[in-house]
């Protein structure tokens, strides 16, 4: 009986965490609506917010899998930049069909992901270190590949990829939604997903129970890398240029979205919808404060405070379960 | 035991010799170099068209003069740039050009260089103690800002709402250009600044910021950005919102993509800071100083306003 109530309390504890974040989210939205009654809640602005949450949200989906598996990936920002630069190179008007820059971006992302995965799985290098290395090196490659300056002059179809609409919904939001659904499906409905949780929760137990931990890790980092490549291509399309310095700090926003969403940095736990809330919350705050004319410096302070707060909730709810 | 002792003594002696040689070696390069041959250029970063153009100009002039110049990339890090300068000064060089990461932090390194008899030319962003260096070649950012804002105000007919995109707060360019903006705006009471925020020179930050400003409900008639990278981000947001006929966008730097946008009639204007001229003149000046000539302490290069009328000259 004690065991049963222990499990119940555990589930309740997790649900309280996600509920708490949802409540915080609603409170923040209400607050911003009150401060800018005409501007904030307008449909065009809400569409704006979702558009702005999408690229970070896509990165966060990959980051979520990595973190749940017990790792971290600092290289996604640099990977996005390299993918964006190379995609821009191949999307000048009239040169290559549209699928070429998109596929190249995905391949680049996957390649960096594989390097990270092999480093973690076979080199047994701590994820923080290997991805710090790839983050730095890939940034250098982007600078070389672009000649140091943004690659511009992209075709209209390429620009449309991130700037267009589908039945009035921004395409960026459509991609975000699709990737969220794919990631959610992987985590909740597949054996692969279950094993990702296991590896993050207790790697030794995972190994002992016959899970090919090495292969799994490579796949997880490759997934995150591919999403980073995709996001980088979208960023280049959105800014109509492939900039070697783009995506700087994007890995931190992706991590923030995952953490704010209640996913534990220790790995092995967390719900996919937390990441969606986290990504939306970051975009909502940025948008609301921009409309109010609050300087980006204060915005950084607020973002930092929210991250710390979210982690505190995570730690406290865990200790209550023990 | 005994071999170990002997080995350690030998090692210590070797180390001491190496250290003494290095100390002595610092002085071995210098004076009596008949023709100045070796120069070094310290640039704050090499990640946009402006810095690349500047560096290419310096190298081109060096080639023309028949001397060597090594370009050192400071990676936007003041400490790194200081180390680079100190290392070069230590090894001996005929002259150095610095485009500073920070207008304050590098002053000690500059002083160390001039005290070692090495001429120092500062380019593009003036350090806060100009007398520490031998000469300055560059622009007065205030003039560039004023030129840009004057055009914007003119196009508005002296009345309207302006949104401003700034560079990194506290950078020399941001401070100077803002000063220029302020002077023009103060002289035109019909113009109101409705938004003013930093987008750190980057296109994607500017894009997001302007997207959100356009949602605020406040009317915006012109967006003035302190560089082209941000201007192009703002332009994309304006075009996405289909407001390009209502809002004019202005930039500064005359990068290739901005010039193309001016030519296409999308960007209202940009401003050239004659980057190439700055680079050529900086190299020329440091060469003259190394040859023992005297030069003007300050050589200011003009900004040029570029609109659809004169853009073809720059393409």
Interface residues (C-beta under 8 A of the other chain):
Chain A: X36 X38 X39 X42 X44 X45 X48 X51 X52 X143 X147 X148 X149 X150 X152 X153 X163 X235 X238 X239 X240 X241 X243 X244 X245 X246 X248 X286 X287 X290 X291 X293 X295 X296 X297
Chain B: X46 X47 X48 X49 X51 X52 X169 X195 X197 X198 X199 X200 X202 X203 X204 X205 X207 X208 X209 X211 X212 X213 X215 X216 X217 X229 X232 X233 X236 X240 X255 X256 X257 X260
